[in-house]
Amino acid sequence: MTDRRQLANAIRALSMDAVQRANSGHPGMPMGMADIAEVLYNDHLRHNPTNPKWWDRDRFVVSNGHGSMLLYSVLHLAGYDLSMDDIRNFRQLHSPTAGHPEYAEAPGVETTTGPLGQGLANAVGMALAEKLLAARFNQGEHSVVDHHTYVFVGDGCLMEGISHEVCSLAGTWGLGKLVVFYDDNGISIDGEVDGWFTDNTPERFRAYGWQVIEAVDGHDANAVNSAIVEAKANADQPTLICCKTTIGFGSPNKAGTADTHGAPLGDEEIAATREAIAWPHAPFEIPDDIRSGWDARERGQAMEADWQARWQAYRDVHPELADELARRMEGRLPEGFDSLLEDAVRAMQADESKVATRKASGMSIEALAPALPELIGGSADLTGSNNTDWSGSIDVVEDFARGNYVSYGVREFGMTAIANGLDLHGGFIAYTGTFLVFSDYARNAVRMSALIPTGAIHVYTHDSIGLGEDGPTHQPVEHVASLRLIPNLQVWRPADKVETLAAWGVAIQRRTAPTALVLTRQGLPHLTRDEVQLGNINRGGYVLRQSGAGQPDAIIMASGSEVGLAVAAAEKLAEDKVNVRVVSMPNPDLFSSQPADYRESVLPGSVKARLAIEAGVSLYWRHLVGDVGEVMGIDRFGASAPADQLFAEYGLTTQAAVDAVRRLLAG
């Protein structure tokens, strides 16, 4: 049998060589955690390199993603479709071996990591998904959902506040198949962490309800193996394995120092390291015995074959459950969902009641959720305000087999990153809820949902000064525009309940990227539409009203609650024979992606008198109104007062819109 230390040294060698070749990267963590990775991959991880998307594989997340060369090394060595040329091209343009692991770029990468703590949070979501699916679909002796989620974390991950948010929940949920390896090497970028990280980490995790295995020698394969065995034996608690390691292990002159964290070792130190670890091979050369000792393809195929046999036996006995699990894991919506959505939109259009769009969002969930058992929602302690639950909501802690609602507590950041993990695992459509102003707390996880990407749906209510008396701390002004700047994130700000339901439908159907739904606290009037207009909501912007035939004299475009204001202004101008077109823009970015002929039909270039209205910062709308157009917005913070008084104070009134159009026409 090949010496285990030499198997681990293959990770060290590939990592230091790839970082040196790129002249960029982080060799310290891969060299320090190599022994742990070797034991995990070769003795415990259930995976199949020839089928990285096998449903019942164990998930492995490197939350301290700067140590990406550890992950790339083990994926290459284990037999994934990641070549030595890919390793050589570490951190190079168009290479799958990016500086930090990127989902879908290299096979076997379960999520995009790098912003510390978020990989851990994603892993909590994955472990929650496994527990929910196992409780729902496993039947007696037929177990087809049964896998672990393993995570590597460093000091930085545990210093980040998100780790507190998600690890507390992991303990509450009893995620017994979540195993976290803490790389306790005492070093971060600035040096020895004992000057700024003096937490009693084991006691902290025990307080969360975790099993903690302390003082494991991370360079002793037997000790690591024993810890993993102990962790897997506890089905009721997540486990933290505290591994004492040396950063840059093997480097004679730099091991144990911050010098190995984020810079190449240098040719001389690499040569010395090769001698110190008895690795005489040339850069990027792996001897046959080492490669054979790592190759997991045959073993992985046997693991999956065993599962496939169990899956077939399960299908024979529980065909309906098997079909449902397959549909959910493949990300297919239920048959007939499109027709259900169309019927629900028409029914909503026939209801002329005035409601806040946050309430309309709850009505939308009520209409669609019964057909979507994969829909799992939650709120950061604002369920009643966000309207994120529905009549069929069951909290996961009450019944994991039927649970479809998560009470996240006041944890916006953790909630959003966990939702990303639920989505990445498969089998769920995850949505979250909080006030729009608190999307700032979650912002980096929202950004990651767009970067990965996941199909998470972010519900943000209380979208403007319209929330009133709570004042400027709770009144978002810049937030909608800011969210629109995130690539790949669709931001909807619907004008009434019909647009809200349509936006929900698009978000659910959009499984490849995330959506933000921005919703009002205050009630909004019902807007009438014909069939063509109903269909055009999904294009992000459409003609809602026009007071006369032919080419309009002026265009007023608006989103959300300000669409009603635009309609009222157009009606008043019509009394003076001014032909005004009102364009509802629930999703301006989606509108901007439509074919040119459609955009021209809605916003003809010949009409220069353009007014945009939105209760937020005005800069975003400049590209739609043109150089001579005007924007009615809010470019300062709000105030504490009743909503109607605030709209008047900030100039968002029908008369102000009428005056603006008249100025444009006179100009």
C-alpha positions in Angstrom: 0.0 0.0 0.0 1.3 3.5 -0.9 2.4 5.5 2.1 -0.4 7.8 3.1 1.9 10.7 3.8 3.1 10.5 0.2 -0.4 10.5 -1.1 -1.0 13.7 0.8 2.3 15.0 -0.4 1.0 14.8 -4.0 -1.5 17.6 -2.9 1.3 19.6 -1.4 3.5 19.3 -4.5 0.8 20.1 -7.0 -0.4 23.0 -4.9 3.0 24.7 -4.5 4.0 24.0 -8.1 0.7 25.4 -9.5 0.9 28.5 -7.3 4.5 29.1 -8.3 3.7 28.7 -12.0 0.8 31.2 -11.7 3.0 33.4 -9.5 -0.2 33.9 -7.5 -2.2 31.9 -5.0 -2.4 30.3 -1.6 -0.2 27.3 -1.0 -0.4 27.3 2.8 -3.8 25.8 3.4 -3.5 23.0 0.8 -0.2 22.0 2.3 -1.6 22.2 5.8 -4.8 20.3 5.2 -3.5 17.8 2.7 -3.4 14.9 5.2 -7.1 15.5 6.2 -8.2 15.6 2.6 -6.4 12.4 1.8 -8.2 10.5 4.6 -11.5 12.0 3.7 -11.3 11.3 0.0 -9.8 7.9 0.2 -11.5 6.4 3.2 -14.9 8.1 3.6 -16.2 10.3 0.8 -18.9 8.6 -1.3 -18.4 10.0 -4.7 -18.0 8.9 -8.3 -15.5 10.9 -10.4 -17.1 9.6 -13.6 -20.5 11.0 -12.6 -20.0 14.1 -10.5 -23.7 14.8 -10.4 -24.8 11.5 -8.8 -27.7 12.5 -6.5 -26.6 10.6 -3.5 -23.0 11.6 -3.5 -21.4 13.1 -0.4 -21.0 16.9 -0.7 -17.5 18.4 -0.1 -17.2 22.1 0.3 -14.0 24.1 0.7 -15.3 27.1 2.5 -11.8 28.5 2.9 -11.8 28.7 -0.9 -8.4 30.5 -1.2 -7.0 27.0 -0.7 -8.6 26.0 -4.0 -5.5 24.1 -5.2 -6.3 21.5 -2.5 -9.6 20.9 -4.1 -8.3 20.9 -7.7 -5.5 18.5 -6.7 -7.8 15.9 -5.1 -10.2 16.2 -8.0 -7.5 15.6 -10.5 -5.9 12.8 -8.5 -9.2 11.0 -7.8 -10.0 10.8 -11.5 -12.4 13.7 -12.3 -12.3 15.3 -15.7 -9.7 17.8 -14.6 -6.4 17.4 -16.5 -2.9 18.1 -15.6 -2.9 20.9 -18.1 -5.8 22.4 -16.1 -3.6 22.2 -13.0 -0.7 23.9 -14.8 -3.1 26.7 -15.9 -4.2 27.5 -12.4 -5.6 31.0 -12.2 -5.3 31.6 -16.0 -7.9 33.0 -18.3 -10.6 30.5 -19.3 -9.1 27.8 -17.1 -11.5 25.7 -15.0 -9.0 26.0 -12.1 -9.9 29.6 -11.1 -8.3 31.3 -8.2 -11.2 30.4 -6.0 -13.5 27.4 -6.7 -16.2 28.2 -9.1 -19.4 26.1 -9.4 -19.8 24.4 -12.9 -16.4 25.5 -14.0 -14.6 22.3 -12.8 -16.4 19.0 -12.2 -16.7 18.2 -8.5 -16.9 21.8 -7.3 -20.1 21.9 -5.3 -20.3 25.7 -4.8 -18.4 28.9 -5.5 -16.4 29.8 -2.4 -14.0 32.5 -1.4 -15.9 35.0 0.6 -15.1 33.4 3.9 -18.0 31.6 5.8 -20.3 31.4 2.9 -19.2 28.0 1.8 -20.0 26.8 5.3 -23.4 28.4 5.1 -24.1 26.8 1.7 -23.1 23.5 3.3 -25.6 23.9 6.1 -28.2 24.4 3.3 -27.1 21.3 1.6 -27.2 19.3 4.8 -30.7 20.6 5.5 -31.8 19.6 2.0 -30.5 16.0 2.6 -32.3 15.7 5.9 -35.6 17.0 4.5 -35.4 14.8 1.4 -34.4 11.7 3.4 -37.3 12.3 5.8 -39.7 12.7 2.9 -38.7 10.0 0.5 -36.9 7.2 2.4 -39.2 4.4 3.2 -38.4 1.7 5.8 -35.5 -0.4 4.4 -35.5 1.6 1.2 -33.0 4.4 1.7 -32.2 6.4 -1.4 -31.2 9.7 0.2 -28.3 9.1 2.6 -25.2 11.2 2.3 -23.0 13.5 4.3 -21.8 17.0 3.8 -18.2 17.7 4.6 -16.7 21.2 5.0 -13.2 22.6 5.3 -13.1 25.9 7.2 -10.3 28.1 8.5 -10.0 30.7 11.2 -11.4 33.4 8.8 -14.6 31.4 8.2 -15.2 31.2 11.9 -14.5 34.8 12.5 -17.0 35.9 9.9 -20.4 36.7 11.5 -22.2 34.4 9.1 -20.7 31.4 10.7 -22.5 32.2 13.9 -25.8 32.6 12.1 -25.7 29.3 10.2 -23.9 27.1 12.8 -26.5 28.1 15.4 -29.2 26.9 13.0 -27.4 23.7 12.1 -27.4 22.7 15.8 -31.1 23.6 16.2 -31.9 21.5 13.2 -29.8 18.6 14.4 -28.0 18.2 11.1 -26.2 15.0 12.0 -24.7 14.4 8.6 -22.8 17.7 8.6 -19.2 17.3 9.4 -16.9 20.4 9.6 -13.1 20.3 9.7 -11.7 23.4 11.4 -8.1 24.1 10.2 -6.8 25.4 13.5 -3.4 26.6 12.3 -3.3 29.9 14.3 -2.4 31.9 11.2 -4.2 34.4 9.0 -3.0 37.0 6.5 -1.9 39.4 9.2 0.0 36.8 11.2 -0.7 34.9 14.4 -4.4 35.1 15.2 -4.1 35.0 19.0 -4.1 38.8 18.9 -7.6 39.0 17.4 -9.2 35.6 17.6 -9.3 34.3 21.2 -12.7 32.7 21.1 -13.2 29.4 22.8 -14.3 27.8 19.6 -15.1 24.3 20.9 -17.3 25.7 23.7 -18.9 28.0 21.2 -20.0 25.1 19.0 -21.1 23.0 22.0 -23.3 25.9 22.9 -24.9 25.7 19.4 -25.7 22.0 20.1 -22.8 20.5 18.1 -20.7 17.5 18.8 -17.1 18.8 19.1 -14.0 16.6 18.7 -11.0 18.5 20.0 -7.3 18.5 19.5 -7.1 16.2 16.5 -3.6 16.1 15.0 -4.4 17.1 11.4 -1.2 15.5 10.2 -1.9 12.1 11.7 -4.0 10.0 9.3 -5.1 7.6 12.0 -6.3 10.4 14.3 -8.2 12.1 11.5 -9.8 8.8 10.5 -10.9 8.1 14.1 -12.5 11.6 14.3 -14.4 11.1 11.1 -15.7 7.7 12.3 -16.8 9.3 15.5 -18.5 12.2 13.7 -20.4 9.8 11.4 -21.6 7.8 14.3 -23.6 10.8 15.7 -26.8 11.0 13.7 -28.3 13.7 15.9 -25.7 16.5 16.0 -23.5 18.2 13.4 -19.8 17.7 14.3 -16.9 20.1 14.4 -13.5 18.4 14.2 -10.9 20.7 15.5 -7.7 19.9 13.6 -4.4 21.3 14.8 -2.3 21.8 11.7 0.7 23.7 10.5 0.1 26.1 7.6 2.5 25.3 4.7 3.4 22.0 6.3 6.6 20.6 4.7 8.2 23.9 3.9 11.4 24.0 6.0 11.7 27.8 6.3 8.1 29.1 5.9 5.8 26.5 7.5 3.8 27.9 10.4 4.1 31.5 9.2 1.8 33.9 7.3 4.4 33.9 4.5 2.8 30.7 3.1 -0.8 32.0 3.2 -1.1 34.0 0.0 2.1 34.0 -1.9 4.2 31.5 -3.8 7.0 29.8 -1.8 9.7 30.6 -4.4 11.9 28.3 -6.3 14.5 27.8 -3.6 11.9 27.1 -0.9 10.1 24.7 -3.2 13.3 22.8 -3.8 13.9 22.6 -0.1 10.4 21.4 0.5 10.7 18.7 -2.1 13.7 17.4 -0.2 12.1 17.8 3.2 9.0 15.8 2.2 11.0 13.2 0.2 9.3 14.2 -3.1 12.0 14.0 -5.8 9.6 14.3 -8.7 9.6 17.1 -11.2 6.9 19.8 -11.1 3.4 18.4 -12.1 4.8 14.8 -12.2 2.8 12.2 -10.3 4.3 8.7 -10.1 2.2 5.8 -11.1 1.9 4.3 -7.6 0.6 7.6 -6.2 -1.8 8.1 -9.0 -3.1 4.5 -8.5 -3.5 5.1 -4.8 -5.7 8.1 -5.4 -7.8 6.9 -8.4 -11.4 6.6 -7.1 -13.1 5.9 -10.4 -13.6 2.2 -10.0 -14.6 2.5 -6.4 -16.9 5.4 -7.2 -18.6 3.5 -9.9 -19.2 0.6 -7.5 -20.7 2.9 -4.9 -23.1 4.4 -7.4 -23.9 0.9 -8.9 -24.9 -0.2 -5.4 -27.1 2.9 -5.0 -28.6 2.3 -8.5 -29.6 -1.1 -7.4 -31.3 0.3 -4.3 -32.9 3.0 -6.4 -34.4 0.4 -8.7 -35.7 -1.6 -5.8 -37.2 1.6 -4.4 -38.8 2.4 -7.8 -40.3 -1.0 -7.9 -42.0 -0.6 -4.6 -42.6 3.2 -4.5 -42.9 4.3 -8.2 -44.8 7.5 -7.5 -42.4 8.6 -4.8 -39.5 7.7 -7.1 -40.9 9.7 -10.0 -41.4 12.7 -7.7 -37.9 12.6 -6.3 -36.5 12.3 -9.8 -38.5 15.2 -11.0 -37.3 17.4 -8.2 -33.7 16.4 -8.4 -33.7 17.0 -12.1 -35.2 20.5 -11.6 -38.3 19.8 -13.7 -41.5 21.8 -12.8 -44.6 19.7 -12.3 -46.5 18.9 -15.5 -49.2 21.5 -16.1 -47.5 24.2 -14.1 -47.5 26.7 -17.0 -51.3 26.3 -17.4 -51.8 26.7 -13.7 -49.8 29.9 -13.7 -51.7 31.3 -16.6 -55.1 30.5 -15.0 -53.9 32.0 -11.7 -52.8 35.3 -13.4 -56.2 35.6 -15.2 -58.0 35.0 -11.9 -55.9 37.6 -10.2 -56.7 40.1 -13.0 -60.4 39.5 -12.4 -60.0 40.4 -8.7 -60.3 44.2 -8.5 -59.4 44.5 -4.8 -56.7 46.9 -3.7 -53.9 45.2 -1.9 -50.2 45.8 -1.0 -47.9 43.8 -3.2 -46.4 42.1 -0.1 -49.9 40.7 0.5 -50.2 39.9 -3.2 -46.9 38.0 -2.9 -48.5 35.9 -0.1 -51.6 35.4 -2.4 -49.2 34.3 -5.2 -47.5 31.7 -3.0 -50.9 30.5 -1.9 -51.9 30.0 -5.5 -48.8 28.2 -6.7 -47.3 26.4 -3.7 -49.8 23.5 -3.6 -48.5 22.4 -7.0 -44.9 22.8 -5.9 -43.8 20.5 -3.1 -40.2 21.5 -3.8 -40.9 25.1 -2.8 -39.3 25.9 0.6 -39.5 29.4 2.0 -38.6 31.3 5.1 -38.2 34.7 6.6 -35.7 36.5 8.9 -38.2 36.8 11.7 -40.6 38.9 9.6 -43.0 36.2 8.4 -46.1 38.2 9.1 -44.7 41.3 7.5 -43.2 39.6 4.5 -46.2 37.3 3.9 -43.9 34.5 3.1 -46.0 31.7 4.6 -49.2 30.2 3.3 -52.0 27.9 4.6 -49.9 24.8 3.9 -46.7 26.0 5.6 -45.1 23.6 8.0 -42.0 24.6 9.9 -39.1 22.1 9.3 -38.5 21.7 13.0 -42.0 20.6 13.5 -41.9 17.9 10.8 -38.9 17.3 8.6 -40.8 14.9 6.4 -43.4 17.5 5.4 -41.6 20.7 6.4 -41.5 23.4 3.8 -41.0 26.6 5.9 -37.9 27.8 7.7 -38.0 30.2 10.6 -34.5 31.7 10.2 -34.6 34.2 13.0 -32.9 37.5 12.6 -30.2 36.1 10.3 -30.5 37.8 6.8 -27.1 36.9 5.6 -27.1 33.3 6.8 -30.7 32.8 5.5 -29.7 33.8 2.0 -26.6 31.7 1.9 -28.4 28.7 3.3 -31.1 29.1 0.6 -28.2 29.0 -2.0 -27.1 25.7 -0.5 -30.7 24.3 -0.6 -30.8 25.2 -4.3 -27.3 23.8 -5.1 -28.1 20.5 -3.4 -31.1 19.9 -5.7 -34.7 19.0 -5.0 -35.8 22.5 -3.8 -36.8 25.9 -5.0 -35.8 28.2 -2.1 -37.1 31.6 -1.3 -36.2 34.0 1.5 -37.9 37.1 3.1 -36.9 40.3 4.8 -37.4 44.1 4.5 -35.7 45.6 1.4 -33.5 47.8 3.5 -32.0 44.7 5.2 -31.0 43.2 1.9 -27.8 45.0 2.7 -27.2 42.5 5.5 -27.6 39.7 3.0 -26.0 41.4 0.0 -22.9 39.3 -0.5 -24.9 36.1 -0.4 -27.3 37.7 -2.9 -24.3 38.5 -5.1 -23.2 34.9 -4.7 -26.6 33.6 -5.7 -26.1 35.5 -9.0 -22.5 34.5 -9.4 -22.8 30.8 -8.7 -25.7 31.0 -9.9 -28.6 29.6 -8.0 -32.3 29.9 -8.7 -33.0 31.4 -5.2 -35.9 33.9 -4.9 -35.4 36.8 -2.6 -38.6 38.4 -1.3 -38.0 42.0 -0.1 -41.0 44.0 1.3 -41.4 47.5 2.7 -39.8 48.9 -0.5 -39.8 52.6 -0.1 -40.7 55.7 2.0 -44.2 54.2 1.7 -43.6 52.2 4.9 -44.0 55.5 6.7 -43.4 56.0 10.4 -40.4 53.6 10.9 -38.3 56.3 9.3 -35.1 56.5 7.3 -33.4 53.5 9.0 -36.0 51.3 7.6 -36.8 53.2 4.3 -34.8 51.9 1.4 -33.8 54.6 -1.1 -30.8 53.3 -3.0 -31.5 49.6 -2.6 -33.5 48.8 -5.7 -31.0 50.5 -8.0 -28.2 48.8 -6.1 -29.7 45.4 -6.6 -30.2 46.1 -10.3 -26.5 46.5 -10.6 -25.8 42.9 -9.7 -25.3 40.9 -13.0 -27.6 38.0 -13.5 -30.1 39.1 -10.8 -33.5 39.9 -12.0 -35.2 42.6 -9.9 -39.0 42.9 -10.1 -40.9 45.8 -8.6 -44.5 45.0 -9.4 -47.3 47.6 -9.6 -50.1 45.5 -8.4 -51.2 42.0 -7.5 -51.2 40.8 -11.1 -47.7 41.9 -11.8 -46.7 40.3 -8.5 -48.1 36.9 -9.4 -46.5 37.2 -12.9 -43.2 38.0 -11.4 -43.4 35.0 -9.0 -44.2 32.8 -12.0 -41.1 34.0 -13.9 -38.9 33.6 -10.8 -40.1 30.0 -10.3 -39.6 29.1 -14.0 -36.1 30.7 -13.9 -34.1 27.9 -12.4 -30.7 29.0 -13.6 -30.4 32.4 -11.9 -31.9 34.3 -8.9 -34.7 36.8 -8.6 -35.5 39.6 -6.2 -39.1 40.6 -5.7 -39.5 44.1 -4.3 -42.8 44.7 -2.7 -44.9 47.4 -1.0 -46.2 47.7 2.5 -49.0 50.1 1.4 -52.1 49.0 -0.6 -52.0 49.6 -4.4 -54.9 50.1 -6.8 -55.9 47.3 -9.2 -54.9 48.0 -12.8 -56.9 46.6 -15.7 -55.2 44.8 -18.6 -56.1 42.9 -21.7 -54.6 39.6 -22.7 -51.8 41.1 -24.7 -50.8 43.3 -21.7 -50.9 40.3 -19.4 -48.5 38.4 -21.7 -46.2 41.4 -21.9 -45.7 41.7 -18.2 -43.1 38.9 -18.6 -41.1 41.2 -20.9 -40.3 43.5 -18.0 -42.0 46.6 -19.4 -45.1 47.2 -21.5 -47.7 49.8 -22.5 -50.3 49.9 -19.7 -52.3 53.0 -20.8 -52.5 55.6 -23.5 -55.0 58.5 -23.4 -55.2 58.9 -27.2 -54.5 57.1 -30.4 -51.3 57.1 -32.5 -47.9 58.4 -31.4 -48.0 59.8 -27.8 -47.0 63.3 -26.9 -45.2 62.1 -23.8 -44.3 58.9 -22.0 -44.5 58.3 -18.3 -42.7 55.2 -17.1 -42.8 53.9 -13.6 -42.4 50.9 -11.4 -44.2 49.6 -8.3 -46.4 51.9 -6.4 -45.6 54.9 -8.7 -47.4 53.3 -11.6 -50.7 54.3 -10.1 -49.4 57.8 -9.7 -48.4 57.8 -13.4 -51.8 56.6 -14.5 -53.5 59.4 -12.4 -51.2 62.0 -14.0 -51.9 60.7 -17.5 -55.7 61.0 -16.8 -55.3 64.5 -15.6 -53.2 65.5 -18.7 -55.8 63.9 -20.9 -58.3 66.5 -19.8 -56.1 69.0 -21.6 -55.9 66.8 -24.7 -52.3 65.7 -23.9 -51.8 62.2 -25.3 -49.7 60.4 -22.6 -48.5 56.8 -22.7 -48.0 55.1 -19.4 -45.4 52.3 -19.4 -45.3 49.9 -16.4 -41.7 48.8 -15.9 -41.7 46.1 -13.2 -38.3 44.9 -14.5 -36.4 47.5 -16.5 -33.4 45.3 -17.1 -35.5 42.5 -18.5 -37.2 45.1 -20.7 -33.8 46.3 -21.9 -32.9 42.8 -23.0 -36.0 42.5 -25.3 -35.6 42.7 -29.1 -35.2 46.2 -30.5 -38.5 46.2 -32.3 -40.4 45.5 -29.1 -38.5 48.1 -27.1 -39.2 50.7 -29.9 -42.9 49.8 -29.8 -43.0 50.6 -26.1 -40.6 53.5 -26.0 -40.5 55.0 -29.5 -37.3 57.0 -30.0 -39.1 59.8 -31.6 -40.8 60.7 -28.3 -38.4 62.7 -26.3 -40.7 63.9 -23.6 -40.1 61.1 -21.1 -40.7 61.0 -17.4 -39.7 58.2 -15.1 -41.1 57.9 -11.6 -39.7 55.7 -8.8 -39.5 56.2 -5.1 -35.7 55.7 -5.0 -32.5 57.2 -6.3 -33.0 58.7 -9.7 -29.7 57.9 -11.5 -30.7 54.4 -12.6 -33.5 55.7 -14.9 -31.4 58.2 -16.9 -30.6 55.7 -19.6 -34.4 55.2 -20.3 -35.5 58.8 -20.2 -32.6 60.2 -22.3 -30.7 63.4 -22.1 -33.8 65.6 -22.2 -36.1 63.5 -20.0 -36.8 63.9 -16.3 -36.7 61.5 -13.4 -38.9 61.9 -10.3 -37.1 60.1 -7.5 -35.6 60.4 -4.1 -32.0 61.3 -3.8 -31.8 61.7 0.0 -32.8 59.6 3.0 -36.4 59.4 4.2 -38.1 60.6 7.3 -40.5 59.4 9.9 -44.1 60.3 9.1 -47.2 58.8 7.6 -46.7 57.5 4.0 -49.0 60.0 2.3 -47.3 62.9 4.0 -43.9 61.6 2.9 -44.8 61.2 -0.8 -46.1 64.8 -0.7 -42.9 66.0 1.1 -40.7 64.3 -1.5 -42.6 65.5 -4.5 -44.0 62.2 -5.6 -47.5 63.4 -6.4 -49.9 63.5 -9.3 -49.5 67.2 -9.7 -45.8 67.0 -9.7 -45.9 64.5 -12.5 -48.3 66.6 -14.5 -46.1 69.6 -14.0 -43.0 67.7 -15.1 -44.7 66.5 -18.3 -45.8 70.0 -19.1 -42.2 71.2 -18.7 -40.9 68.5 -21.0 -43.5 69.4 -23.7 -42.7 73.1 -23.3 -39.0 72.5 -23.5 
